[in-house]
Amino acid sequence: MDRLLQKAVQTGQKLEMIYLDADNHASQRVIRVLGVNQDTIKAFCFTRRQIRTFKTDKILSISPAPHKRMGA
């Protein structure tokens, strides 16, 4: 996960993640990672349309976001 996050910081690639919120409800988010430290990720969340901080131990899965096809 660390390698993917660092690459996303450098390239600006969007990532899709499944995240547990404060109430332990899973949500799917598309993010653009702005910074990473040991315990948190600072990212622009396209779901909330704002910069958010996510705890790394609450991330259930994370992967490159699928590209949307034009005209599909």
Number of C-alpha atoms within 10 A of each C-alpha: 10 11 8 13 22 15 12 19 18 11 11 14 15 21 20 17 19 17 21 17 13 8 6 9 9 15 13 14 16 21 27 21 25 18 15 17 10 8 10 14 17 18 21 18 20 14 11 11 9 11 15 15 16 18 15 16 10 16 16 13 11 18 14 15 15 10 7 7 6 5 4 4
